[in-house]
Amino acid sequence: MAKPGRVHLLLHAHLPFVREPSFDRFLEENWFFEAMAETYLPIIQMLNRLEEKGVPGTLNFSVSSALLAMLTDKLLLTRFSAHLHKQLELIEREKVRFQGNSELMEVVDFYYRRQLALINTWERDCGCEIIPALKRLEQIGKINLLTCVGTHPFLPAYQNDIEAIRLQLKITVRAFEDAFGKKPRGLWLPECGYFEGLDAILAEYGFKYFFLETHGVLLAKPAPKYGVFSPVKTPAGLYCMGREQSSSMEVWSRKTGYPGHPEYREFFKDIAHERESEYLGDYFLAAGAHIETGLKYYRITGSEDKKIYRPWNALRLVEDHARLFVANREATVSSLLPNMDGNKVSILCPYDAELFGHWWFEGPLFIEKMFERAASSSVVEMASLEDSIREPADKDVHKPIFSSWGEGGFGEVWMNDEVAFQYPMFFRMRKMMDDLKSRISKVAGKTSGSAVGNTRSSKATMVKRFLAQMARELVLFQASDWAFMIHNNSAADYARARLNGHYENVCALYKEAVKANPDTKLLKKLEQKNNLFPWIGECVLSTNH
């Protein structure tokens, strides 16, 4: 039986690119390991269970190009494999520690069984690679794969440099095609950042649809007839969808959102802050700082006097919250149907993927129970975004407005006095790159078959390597993560160091590249460290879209 409502659960997976081959253990690499062990692998496990049970529905999953680079990096994947086993060793020490404490031993046993299952999923089912697992899930209809722009730049900040945006989009298409063997259709705009005319640029690269914060659609001109409950066609012929607020608040809200329930696991009580360094061992230390282990024994409780986490109570609670979430979407659909002119209601529920599993430990199971509940609903289904894009209720053209999600809704997090220093730095880097491109063109124009010509050709090849690495540093500099960290004072010193580091790298590379005999020591070091997008030089030098 056809259902009148579609719920589009959209998870956006992104991390800033962190890779430090010169260190055996690097604090910020743990961001990647945490996301893998707590979000990405549990989501794959969850979707596999849904497949085994025959539960219908599709999860929409956006993966950024920066994260794709990390998900395919052999060094990081090897280190992640070691990470899982280091966690297992620590859990085994905890099992010895808590012999005789039945309450805590129940939690430790839970973690032990979970860790064995993670290792089994990673090593046996995935073959220590995550991309093939995602491709398989898409082939069987459990996932709809989308992407995000390059290194996650806040695009409205670069609207006066369209070529910089085009470079990021070239990277986006190439990275996705390399990973999944097809061109991407759906695009998550970093921070949902949109400015007028962006849709035309996206169309150049074959994108068909993207997503905005609620007011980006509701305040479009003319106002959309069905609000955010149907895709909206833009002047360039793409479709965009706006976030539905009530479903967002049920999960995101700090005060009333499900993840804040007292019975769920407390995120901020990791044993890294409770155990002595000698006990944790060198692996869970970096530069003298304790690294999060993933082992947390307390529930939120609702007070500073934390009570021991009870996994089975939390898992039962998840079922109640999943039922409530689906029931509320059913109520929304039922209330809207009389005004939909016979069309289906589409509800976009977008979230950061890392919310599910990392921040909200029980999140992946919540999704699983949501899919199961929706399967028995006569009103809603968990649907691929492709379904609504194929059947939009609104046939008119609308112009979305400049907008973002996050604090304020109009880009304040990424364009403010605290982070204003980075944009002049960016344009200075762009000027250096443009000069180097011009020099390469001049050298290429003078190249012939003579010995002098061969020398020039060799020099041009070397300069292209410099240009390619400068481009990597530039796009890494553009990541919106740094401004977010600075604005929210979360790892702000690291964010400033990354911005300054990438800028200094570009300046130093340019200084060498314009010499008659450049020193390649720094170039080779950076090619090893920031090694993403091996084909980026082609993107920089190409003129086609």
MIGUTI-88263 format. One record per residue (C-alpha): residue in three letters; x, z, y. Coordinates in pm, whole numbers, plus 50000, padded with zeros to 5 digits. Layout:
# residues N
alaXZY
...
# end
This chain:
# residues 545
met500005000050000
ala501354990250343
lys502055020050566
pro501255018650939
gly504375037351052
arg508095031651016
val510595059651068
his514055045851142
leu516605072951071
leu519825060651234
leu523115079151187
his526065069851405
ala529465076151243
his532405076851481
leu535655095951527
pro538515090151767
phe541435073251594
val544025099351494
arg547005090151277
glu550325108551280
pro552705095051011
ser555665115051148
phe553935148051060
asp553025159750711
arg550075178850858
phe548465172651195
leu545705194251338
glu543485166451475
glu543655146151153
asn541515173851010
trp538585160051214
phe538645130150980
phe538985151250666
glu536095173850771
ala533825144150841
met534705128350508
ala534185159850299
glu531205173950486
thr529305143050604
tyr530295108850470
leu530755117550103
pro527705140650091
ile525615112550242
ile526845088749972
gln526045115049708
met522595119649860
leu521825082349863
asn523035079049504
arg520625106649401
leu517765089049578
glu518615057249392
glu518715075349058
lys515305091049126
gly513845058049241
val512925071849582
pro512245042949825
gly513575040450178
thr516585028650374
leu519015048450588
asn520415030450895
phe524125037850932
ser526365027251219
val530155028251172
ser532495024151469
ser535475000651452
ala537855029751516
leu536405048651220
leu536565017251002
ala540285015851076
met540645051550952
leu538405045950649
thr540695017650536
asp544045033650619
lys545985041050300
leu547975069650452
leu544855087850573
leu542975081850248
thr545905095050045
arg546075125550268
phe542345130750229
ser542685130749850
ala545335157949883
his543075176550126
leu540275179349870
his542645194249614
lys544145218249868
gln540635230549943
leu540025234949570
glu543205255849537
leu542035278149821
ile538605282349665
glu540265292549338
arg542235319249527
glu538965330949680
lys537425333749332
val540175358249238
arg539865376649568
phe536155383549528
gln535995393849164
gly533695423649158
asn531825413449475
ser528745396549332
glu527215386949667
leu530285368349794
met531155355049448
glu527835336549442
val528865317749759
val532375311049628
asp530975297549300
phe528665275149501
tyr531645261149695
tyr533635257049374
arg530965235949205
arg530445216149525
gln534175209149558
leu534455196749200
ala531505173449263
leu533125160249583
ile536395153049405
asn534525135949124
thr532545114449369
trp535675105249565
glu538045098149276
arg535755085349000
asp532725070549172
cys534385057549491
gly537865050549355
cys539295068549663
glu537705042749893
ile534495046450088
ile533865010850207
pro532974996849860
ala530525025549812
leu528795016950141
lys528654980050049
arg527074988149713
leu524455010349876
glu523544982350115
gln523274957449831
ile520684979449657
gly518754985449981
lys519555022250033
ile521495016650354
asn521444992450648
leu524944989550792
leu525434985651165
thr528394990351393
cys529515003651731
val531674988752004
gly535404989251921
thr537055022152004
his533835036352153
pro534305029152527
phe531595038952775
leu530775003252874
pro529115009353214
ala532475022253339
tyr533974987653273
gln531234965053404
asn533614951753671
asp535984939953400
ile533884919053163
glu536954905952982
ala537844941352881
ile534354945052734
arg534734911652557
leu537984923152398
gln536214953852261
leu533404931952123
lys535854908051957
ile537394938251786
thr533934950551687
val532904918451510
arg536274912951341
ala536604948751213
phe533074948851068
glu533494914650910
asp536794924850751
ala535234956450608
phe531864943550489
gly532244905850461
lys529524897050710
lys528904896951083
pro527104927051231
arg523574923351368
gly522794958051499
leu524944976351754
trp525145012451866
leu526265012252229
pro528785040452280
glu526915070052431
cys523915046152452
gly525565033852774
tyr523835003152918
phe524004983453241
glu522014953253354
gly523334921153202
leu525104937552909
asp522594922052670
ala523824887052765
ile527394896652679
leu526294911252345
ala524444878752269
glu527734859652298
tyr528944877751987
gly525854872951774
phe524254907251804
lys520494908751759
tyr519554944551853
phe520854976852004
phe519635011552103
leu519055031052423
glu518145065752536
thr514405070052591
his514335064152967
gly516455032652935
val513425016552770
leu510545035052933
leu511785026153283
ala512404989653195
lys510774963353417
pro508014956453345
ala507224988653160
pro506834981952786
lys503254982952666
tyr504045003352356
gly506725025552511
val509515033652264
phe507305027251962
ser508134990451926
pro511324970251986
val511624956552340
lys512864921152403
thr515574918052669
pro516214888352901
ala519024875952674
gly516694875252371
leu518024906452200
tyr515844935752101
cys516474971752192
met514815003752081
gly514605037252259
arg514995071652109
glu511755090252032
gln512115124052199
ser510045147651985
ser511885138951663
ser515135143151852
met514275177851978
glu513285189951633
val516855184751518
trp519045185651831
ser517535214252028
arg519775245052034
lys516795268052077
thr514135252751853
gly515995227551635
tyr515985232151258
pro519795237051229
gly519555269351431
his517375287151176
pro518845321351083
glu518955312650713
tyr521265282550753
arg525055284850729
glu526935297151035
phe529345270251155
phe531625292851360
lys532745317051088
asp535425298850890
ile537795320050679
ala540725303850864
his540045329851133
glu539765358650885
arg542715354050649
glu546385360350707
ser548685330150740
glu550585337950419
tyr547365337950219
leu546095305050365
gly549435288050307
asp551245261750509
tyr548605235050453
phe545995253250662
leu548435258750949
ala549625234051213
ala551965242951499
gly551155279451434
ala547395273651464
his544995279851178
ile543155248751057
glu539495251150955
thr539185253350576
gly535485244650541
leu534805278150370
lys532195298150560
tyr530435327950404
tyr527845337850660
arg524425326250768
ile523365322851131
thr521335354951098
gly520145355151460
ser522565381951579
glu526295389251601
asp526005410551286
lys526205381551042
lys524725383850693
ile526145366850383
tyr525075330650335
arg522495325050061
pro522815288349953
trp519635287149745
asn517465302050019
ala518875276850267
leu518235247950029
arg514615258749980
leu514195261150356
val515415225350391
glu512405213350192
asp510055230950435
his511775215550737
ala511785180950579
arg508035183450511
leu507445194750869
phe509535166351012
val507635139950815
ala504265156250891
asn505035154851263
arg505955117951240
glu502695111751051
ala500805128851331
thr502575107451592
val501765075351408
ser498115085051357
ser497685093351725
leu499255060351839
leu497535036151600
pro494345031651807
asn496485017952092
met498824995851888
asp496524965351867
gly496874963951491
asn500704965951500
lys502874990751318
val504395020851492
ser508195022051491
ile509915055551550
leu513655055551620
cys515415087951521
pro519105084051614
tyr521705111251561
asp525455115351535
ala526185113251162
glu528505143251177
leu525565165451271
phe524445162550909
gly526825181850686
his529555190850932
trp527635208951207
trp524475214051004
phe525765220650655
glu522395215450488
gly521755183050681
pro522355157650400
leu519895175950175
phe517395176350462
ile517625138250472
glu517155136150097
lys514035157950108
met512735138250406
phe512995105850206
glu511235122049910
arg508415134950128
ala507995101350305
ala507815083949967
ser504535102149893
ser503145096650244
ser500395071650308
val501345069650676
val505125065750716
glu508085050450535
met511835054650587
ala512625019250692
ser515474996050779
leu515654986751146
glu515654950651035
asp511974954650940
ser510844963051294
ile513144937451455
arg511514910351244
glu508004921651345
pro508074934051707
ala504684943251847
asp505724935852206
lys506394898752268
asp507104902052642
val510544902952806
his511704935452969
lys514814944753168
pro516214978653054
ile517805000353319
phe521295014953357
ser521285046153141
ser523085067252883
trp522295096252662
gly523925129952714
glu523805153353011
gly521905138253302
gly521165105553123
phe523015083153370
gly526655084453266
glu527665116753437
val529645129053136
trp531915098453136
met532065090653507
asn532765121753715
asp535485137553927
glu537095154653626
val537815121753451
ala538035097953747
phe541835097153716
gln541675076153399
tyr540075045053547
pro542855035553794
met545265040553503
phe543205016653294
phe543244989153557
arg547014992853603
met547414987653228
arg545174957153241
lys547304942353519
met550454946653308
met548794929753013
asp547574900753225
asp551094895653358
leu552514895653006
lys549894870552889
ser550874847953178
arg554544850153083
ile553714841252721
ser551764810652837
lys554674798853051
val557174803152769
ala554864785252523
gly554514756252767
lys558274751152779
thr558864753152405
ser560184722052232
gly562054713751915
ser565474720152069
ala567644750552007
val566614763552348
gly563004757552257
asn563394776651931
thr564934805852120
arg562034805852361
ser559594804552071
ser561284834451909
lys561124853552239
ala557444844552278
thr556734857951929
met558454890552015
val556584893852345
lys553294887852162
arg554074918251946
phe554564938752260
leu551304925252402
ala549404933252081
gln550644969252080
met549844972952448
ala546304961652361
arg546034988152088
glu547145015152331
leu544705001952593
val541635002152369
leu542545036452231
phe542785048552591
gln539225036252649
ala537595058552386
ser534725078052544
asp535745108252334
trp538465118152582
ala536155120652883
phe533595139452672
met536215164852560
ile537465169952913
his533995173453063
asn532915198352795
asn536295216052783
ser536525209952408
ala540075200752301
ala540515190352665
asp544305194052660
tyr544535171052360
ala542265145652531
arg544425145452846
ala547535141952632
arg546035111952455
leu545095094952783
asn548495100952936
gly550275091552616
his548555057852579
tyr549165050252947
glu552855059052921
asn553155038052606
val551745007452780
cys554065011953078
ala557125016252855
leu556184986352635
tyr555684964352939
lys559014975053087
glu560804964052770
ala558754932752710
val559774916553040
lys563504921552972
ala565654892952846
asn566604913952542
pro563924940252486
asp564614971752287
thr562084973152001
lys562585009551900
leu559415022252074
leu557464991451968
lys558234997251600
lys557385034351627
leu554005027351786
glu553254999251540
gln553605025251266
lys551585052351440
asn548765033751616
asn548505006051360
leu544794997851380
phe543454962351423
pro546484942551294
trp544944910451433
ile544324923651785
gly546914899951932
glu544684870551835
cys541764887152013
val543794892052330
leu545094856352343
ser541934838352231
thr539474825152488
asn536534818952254
his533684843952218
# end
